[in-house]
Structures are given as structure tokens and as C-alpha cells.
Amino acid sequence: MVIRVVGDAIVHTEVNEGWAVTSLECTRGLARLDLRRDLTQVVIADTGDAEAGLGEPPAFAAAACTPDGEVVVVARRSPPAIVLGPSGCRTSPSNGADRETAYPQPGERLLLLSSSAFENMSDVLVSGMNVSPSALIQRDPQDLLLAIFADLGCGAGAVIDRRPNRLPEGVGP
């Protein structure tokens, strides 16, 4: 795992069993990576939800990724993941469901955002989804997250890509 501090953000990059995950945590944000031999789990949340004490379960978005390319995406009281593809974007889970199983196609990228980040979505992400989704796929995951969160200052997010078991170019020792 590679961990960097960039301004007020903590950025994690990890490759595990065919998945590359880059996550970013800002103030009041939580990005948790749980890596096992046969499973890569990512949980994204706003920490303020747990402190609210409203008696409801915490809001979070999560993805569980298996070595065979399967992804289970769960959104509990949280926005769905955004699946960025060469020809456009979609959400997962879709149709108001709280979970969905999918097999991302080559060239697709999964973006998980905490509620605060999703609600205050930056112009970088909005214009990229509307004008050139392929540019969001080709952009370095850390640079993409830093651009999305540049003006937010709170929350968390993660970019999940299907990759060979090695760190991206320029990351690590």
C-alpha cells in the first residue's frame, strides 16, 4: 500500500487480486480498504453520519471486488457508484436498489463518493461526465480525486480500476 498526504487529504493506492484502488480522505471523510487474497473491499463514508446519533445505520457506499472481475456495489443511504465508460456514465446500483452485482467491462472505471462529495460534485466531474467520460477514465486516479476534491475540503472518494497485480506507473518503491 502506498500512502501519501497531499494538502489536507490522505491518498491511498493499492493493487490487490486484479484491482487497483486509489482512495482519498478529507476532513469528515472515511475511506477504508480491506484487502484479502480473494477479495478487495472498499468503503466510503462521511464520518459526520455516525456522530449524528439519529439511531439510523450509517450511510456508506461500498464495493467488494473478486479476482474473477465481479463487483458487488452497495449504497446504504448513500449515493450510488458512478461507472465511467468510454461512451458514457451510469450508476450502480441502478433503479433505486441498494446493491448490484456487475462485471465491469474493459475500460470502465468505478467511482465511489461519500454523500457530501456527491452532493457538492465538482465541475471537474460534472463537465467530464457530460463532455468527455473517456478523459475521466484515462486520467490518473490520484489526479482525478484531487481535482474532484480540490474545492470540497470534506468527504471521501475512491477510484476502482480492473488491473494486473502491480502498482500503477510511478507509484511505490
Helices and strands as residue ranges (DSSP letters): E 2-6, E 9-16, E 19-25, E 29-36, E 39-46, H 48-51, E 60-65, E 71-76, E 81-85, E 88-92, E 99-102, E 109-113, H 115-119, H 123-131, H 133-138, H 141-149, E 156-162
